[in-house]
């Protein structure tokens, strides 16, 4: 490619990057990082084909300035975690709502498969949940306390055990995304079929409401966040399958970084779910209104944080950029 053509194709991007570095344009850290990667790719190209040109010198200076701005050592503010969870992550997550929809759709589909399989095959529930669990639950039902399984363990031990196990499932769902998303979809399928079989089992025993009002106290957040971890795995897998204009390695690095951020965002929710299961679910004599309030609040929290807030912040960011462009014009 001729140097003049190279400059013409990329000049607007370089000019925009200069404006971002000068704080003339508002960009999220993720967007700034993406621009930095593109500029350094251009620098590598210029270094190969135009080593002695002014273009190479200009891009080298631009990349150096960006590196100092992005990676300079500075004291972390006390509000760093708050900024990540309430601003940086939701702004970034907006672009991954389609992957969240895929994860949610997959989970719902195989939950229905689990329900249908349990309804049509009497042995299916035992093959999925295990004979020991089914027999223990049937025994608890005969004693008049179908949810007794949540009362057996020490509260703290249960809280810690459940939280660690849920995080392990989320890590598995994410890491198996490296198998071109197929591994992640398998984890979602497995957990969804188990959920569908589980709920049908209690329906078949005439205890659907009894089970739902108890289990979904913690299950609303627990299941939701497993789906979100599945979204992280799909992001990772798609970065390999669909690199776009990036090299496959760069795309994979970007996908792994984004997926890890999604996974990190779920940790507080898994802690909440573990707390609810360890300390609240075991109290089965709460009034229905109390249980419904917890379940409804949990569902709203998940939908707001992972859907509504990203959309609101994206609209605000777009509006701010448009306003700035009008003011510049």
C-alpha positions as CSV (number, residue, x, y, z in Angstrom):
1,X,0.0,0.0,0.0
2,X,1.3,3.4,-0.9
3,X,2.0,5.7,2.1
4,X,-0.4,8.4,0.9
5,X,-3.2,5.8,0.7
6,X,-2.3,4.5,4.2
7,X,-2.5,8.0,5.6
8,X,-5.8,8.8,3.9
9,X,-7.5,5.6,5.2
10,X,-6.4,6.2,8.8
11,X,-6.1,9.9,9.3
12,X,-9.5,10.4,10.8
13,X,-8.9,7.7,13.3
14,X,-5.6,9.2,14.4
15,X,-7.1,12.6,14.7
16,X,-9.9,11.3,16.9
17,X,-7.4,9.5,19.0
18,X,-5.4,12.7,19.5
19,X,-8.7,14.4,20.7
20,X,-9.4,11.6,23.1
21,X,-5.9,11.8,24.6
22,X,-6.3,15.6,25.0
23,X,-9.6,15.0,26.8
24,X,-11.6,16.7,24.1
25,X,-13.7,13.6,23.6
26,X,-15.3,11.4,26.3
27,X,-14.5,7.7,25.9
28,X,-14.7,4.8,28.2
29,X,-11.4,3.1,29.2
30,X,-12.4,0.1,27.0
31,X,-13.0,2.3,24.0
32,X,-9.7,4.1,24.6
33,X,-7.9,0.7,24.9
34,X,-9.4,-0.4,21.5
35,X,-8.2,2.8,19.8
36,X,-4.8,2.3,21.3
37,X,-4.6,-1.2,19.9
38,X,-5.6,0.0,16.5
39,X,-3.0,2.8,16.5
40,X,-0.2,0.4,17.7
41,X,-1.2,-1.9,14.8
42,X,-0.8,1.0,12.5
43,X,2.5,1.8,14.0
44,X,3.7,-1.7,13.4
45,X,2.6,-1.5,9.8
46,X,4.4,1.8,9.3
47,X,7.5,0.5,11.0
48,X,7.6,-2.3,8.5
49,X,6.8,-0.4,5.3
50,X,7.6,3.3,6.0
51,X,10.4,3.0,8.6
52,X,12.2,6.3,7.7
53,X,9.0,8.4,7.1
54,X,7.3,11.1,9.1
55,X,4.3,8.9,9.3
56,X,6.3,6.4,11.4
57,X,7.6,9.1,13.6
58,X,4.2,10.6,14.1
59,X,2.6,7.3,15.0
60,X,5.4,6.4,17.4
61,X,4.9,9.7,19.2
62,X,1.2,9.2,19.3
63,X,1.5,5.7,20.7
64,X,4.0,6.8,23.3
65,X,1.7,9.6,24.5
66,X,-1.2,7.1,24.7
67,X,0.9,4.6,26.6
68,X,1.8,7.2,29.2
69,X,-1.8,8.3,29.6
70,X,-3.2,4.7,29.8
71,X,-0.5,2.9,31.8
72,X,1.1,5.6,34.0
73,X,1.3,4.7,37.6
74,X,-1.2,6.5,39.8
75,X,-2.7,6.1,43.2
76,X,-6.0,4.2,43.0
77,X,-8.8,6.3,44.3
78,X,-11.1,5.0,47.1
79,X,-13.9,4.9,44.6
80,X,-12.2,2.6,42.1
81,X,-14.4,-0.4,42.7
82,X,-17.5,1.8,42.7
83,X,-16.5,3.4,39.4
84,X,-15.9,0.0,37.8
85,X,-19.2,-1.5,38.9
86,X,-21.4,1.5,38.4
87,X,-19.8,3.1,35.3
88,X,-17.0,1.3,33.5
89,X,-18.5,-2.1,33.4
90,X,-22.1,-1.2,32.5
91,X,-20.9,1.0,29.7
92,X,-18.7,-1.8,28.4
93,X,-21.4,-4.4,28.8
94,X,-23.9,-2.7,26.5
95,X,-22.1,-4.1,23.4
96,X,-22.5,-7.6,24.7
97,X,-26.3,-7.6,25.3
98,X,-26.8,-9.8,22.1
99,X,-24.5,-12.5,23.6
100,X,-26.5,-12.2,26.9
101,X,-29.7,-12.8,24.9
102,X,-28.2,-15.9,23.3
103,X,-27.2,-17.3,26.7
104,X,-30.6,-16.5,28.1
105,X,-32.4,-18.1,25.1
106,X,-30.3,-21.2,25.3
107,X,-30.9,-21.6,29.0
108,X,-34.7,-21.2,28.7
109,X,-34.9,-23.6,25.7
110,X,-33.1,-26.4,27.6
111,X,-35.1,-25.7,30.8
112,X,-38.2,-26.5,28.8
113,X,-36.4,-29.6,27.5
114,X,-35.8,-30.7,31.0
115,X,-39.4,-30.2,32.0
116,X,-40.7,-32.1,29.0
117,X,-38.2,-34.9,29.5
118,X,-39.1,-35.3,33.1
119,X,-42.8,-35.3,32.2
120,X,-42.5,-38.0,29.5
121,X,-39.9,-40.2,31.1
122,X,-40.4,-41.4,34.7
123,X,-36.8,-42.3,35.2
124,X,-35.4,-39.0,33.8
125,X,-35.5,-37.1,37.0
126,X,-33.5,-39.7,38.9
127,X,-30.9,-39.9,36.1
128,X,-30.4,-36.1,36.3
129,X,-30.8,-35.4,40.0
130,X,-29.5,-38.8,41.3
131,X,-31.3,-41.5,43.3
132,X,-30.0,-40.3,46.7
133,X,-31.3,-36.7,46.3
134,X,-34.7,-37.9,45.0
135,X,-35.1,-40.5,47.8
136,X,-34.0,-38.0,50.4
137,X,-36.5,-35.4,49.2
138,X,-39.3,-37.9,49.0
139,X,-38.6,-38.9,52.6
140,X,-38.6,-35.2,53.6
141,X,-42.0,-34.8,51.8
142,X,-43.4,-37.7,53.7
143,X,-42.3,-36.0,57.0
144,X,-44.1,-32.8,56.0
145,X,-40.9,-30.7,55.4
146,X,-40.0,-30.9,51.7
147,X,-37.4,-28.2,51.9
148,X,-35.5,-29.8,54.9
149,X,-32.4,-30.2,52.8
150,X,-31.7,-26.5,53.2
151,X,-31.7,-26.8,57.0
152,X,-29.2,-29.7,57.4
153,X,-25.9,-27.8,57.1
154,X,-24.4,-25.2,59.3
155,X,-25.4,-21.7,58.0
156,X,-21.8,-20.4,57.5
157,X,-20.6,-23.6,56.0
158,X,-23.5,-23.7,53.6
159,X,-23.0,-20.0,52.7
160,X,-19.3,-20.5,51.9
161,X,-19.7,-23.9,50.2
162,X,-22.6,-22.6,47.9
163,X,-20.7,-19.4,47.0
164,X,-17.5,-21.2,46.1
165,X,-19.4,-23.8,44.1
166,X,-21.4,-21.2,42.2
167,X,-18.2,-19.3,41.3
168,X,-16.6,-22.6,40.2
169,X,-19.6,-23.2,37.8
170,X,-19.3,-19.6,36.5
171,X,-15.5,-20.1,35.9
172,X,-16.2,-23.3,34.1
173,X,-18.9,-21.7,31.9
174,X,-16.5,-18.9,31.0
175,X,-13.3,-20.9,30.4
176,X,-15.0,-23.5,28.2
177,X,-15.9,-20.6,25.9
178,X,-12.4,-21.2,24.5
179,X,-13.9,-24.3,22.8
180,X,-15.6,-21.9,20.2
181,X,-18.5,-21.3,22.7
182,X,-19.6,-24.9,22.4
183,X,-18.3,-25.7,25.9
184,X,-20.2,-22.8,27.4
185,X,-23.4,-23.8,25.7
186,X,-23.0,-27.3,27.1
187,X,-22.7,-25.9,30.7
188,X,-25.8,-23.8,30.2
189,X,-27.6,-26.8,28.7
190,X,-26.7,-29.1,31.5
191,X,-27.7,-26.6,34.3
192,X,-30.9,-25.7,32.5
193,X,-32.0,-29.3,32.0
194,X,-31.2,-29.9,35.7
195,X,-33.4,-26.9,36.7
196,X,-36.3,-28.0,34.5
197,X,-36.2,-31.6,35.9
198,X,-35.9,-30.3,39.4
199,X,-39.0,-28.0,39.1
200,X,-41.1,-30.7,37.4
201,X,-40.2,-33.1,40.1
202,X,-41.8,-30.8,42.7
203,X,-44.7,-30.1,40.4
204,X,-45.3,-33.8,40.1
205,X,-45.4,-34.1,43.9
206,X,-48.0,-31.2,44.1
207,X,-45.4,-28.9,45.6
208,X,-44.6,-26.5,42.7
209,X,-45.5,-23.3,44.7
210,X,-43.9,-24.6,47.9
211,X,-40.6,-25.2,46.1
212,X,-40.7,-22.0,44.0
213,X,-41.4,-19.7,46.9
214,X,-38.4,-21.2,48.7
215,X,-35.8,-22.1,46.1
216,X,-36.1,-18.9,44.1
217,X,-35.2,-16.8,47.1
218,X,-31.6,-17.6,46.2
219,X,-32.2,-19.1,42.8
220,X,-33.2,-15.9,41.1
221,X,-29.8,-14.4,41.4
222,X,-27.9,-17.7,41.2
223,X,-29.5,-18.8,37.9
224,X,-29.3,-15.4,36.4
225,X,-25.6,-15.0,37.1
226,X,-24.9,-18.4,35.7
227,X,-26.5,-17.2,32.5
228,X,-24.4,-14.1,32.6
229,X,-21.2,-16.2,33.1
230,X,-22.4,-18.1,30.0
231,X,-22.6,-14.7,28.2
232,X,-18.9,-14.2,29.2
233,X,-18.0,-17.6,27.7
234,X,-19.8,-16.8,24.5
235,X,-17.9,-13.5,24.3
236,X,-14.7,-15.4,24.6
237,X,-15.7,-18.0,22.0
238,X,-17.0,-15.4,19.5
239,X,-13.7,-13.6,19.7
240,X,-12.1,-16.6,18.2
241,X,-14.8,-17.4,15.7
242,X,-15.4,-13.8,14.5
243,X,-12.2,-11.7,14.8
244,X,-13.5,-9.0,12.4
245,X,-10.8,-6.6,11.4
246,X,-8.4,-7.7,14.2
247,X,-6.0,-10.6,14.0
248,X,-7.3,-13.7,15.7
249,X,-4.8,-13.3,18.5
250,X,-5.7,-9.7,19.2
251,X,-9.4,-10.5,19.0
252,X,-8.9,-13.4,21.5
253,X,-7.1,-11.1,23.9
254,X,-9.9,-8.5,23.7
255,X,-12.5,-11.2,24.2
256,X,-10.7,-12.8,27.1
257,X,-10.4,-9.4,28.8
258,X,-14.0,-8.5,28.2
259,X,-15.2,-11.9,29.4
260,X,-13.1,-11.7,32.6
261,X,-14.7,-8.3,33.3
262,X,-18.1,-9.8,32.9
263,X,-17.1,-12.6,35.2
264,X,-15.7,-10.3,37.9
265,X,-19.0,-8.3,37.8
266,X,-20.9,-11.5,38.9
267,X,-18.9,-12.1,42.1
268,X,-20.9,-9.8,44.4
269,X,-24.1,-11.4,43.1
270,X,-22.8,-14.9,43.8
271,X,-22.0,-13.8,47.4
272,X,-25.5,-12.4,47.8
273,X,-27.0,-15.7,46.4
274,X,-24.8,-17.7,48.8
275,X,-25.9,-15.6,51.7
276,X,-29.6,-16.0,50.8
277,X,-29.3,-19.7,50.4
278,X,-27.3,-20.2,53.6
279,X,-29.2,-17.9,55.9
280,X,-32.7,-17.1,54.4
281,X,-33.9,-20.0,52.3
282,X,-33.8,-22.4,55.2
283,X,-36.5,-20.3,57.0
284,X,-39.5,-21.9,55.2
285,X,-42.2,-20.5,57.4
286,X,-41.9,-16.9,56.2
287,X,-45.1,-15.3,54.8
288,X,-45.4,-15.6,51.1
289,X,-45.3,-11.8,50.7
290,X,-41.8,-11.8,52.2
291,X,-40.5,-14.4,49.8
292,X,-42.1,-12.8,46.8
293,X,-40.6,-9.4,47.8
294,X,-37.1,-11.0,47.9
295,X,-37.6,-12.8,44.6
296,X,-39.0,-9.7,42.9
297,X,-36.3,-7.4,44.2
298,X,-33.6,-9.9,43.1
299,X,-35.0,-10.1,39.6
300,X,-35.2,-6.3,39.3
301,X,-31.6,-5.9,40.6
302,X,-30.3,-8.3,37.9
303,X,-32.4,-6.8,35.0
304,X,-31.5,-3.3,36.1
305,X,-27.8,-3.9,36.4
306,X,-27.2,-6.0,33.3
307,X,-29.8,-4.6,30.9
308,X,-31.4,-1.2,31.9
309,X,-28.2,0.5,33.3
310,X,-26.0,-0.4,30.3
311,X,-28.7,1.0,27.9
312,X,-29.1,4.2,30.0
313,X,-25.3,4.8,30.2
314,X,-24.9,4.1,26.4
315,X,-27.6,6.6,25.6
316,X,-26.0,9.2,27.9
317,X,-22.6,8.6,26.3
318,X,-24.0,8.8,22.8
319,X,-25.8,12.0,23.7
320,X,-22.7,13.6,25.2
321,X,-20.7,12.8,22.1
322,X,-23.3,14.2,19.8
323,X,-23.6,17.3,21.9
324,X,-19.8,17.8,21.8
325,X,-19.7,17.3,18.0
326,X,-22.4,19.9,17.5
327,X,-20.5,22.3,19.8
328,X,-17.3,21.8,17.8
329,X,-19.1,22.3,14.5
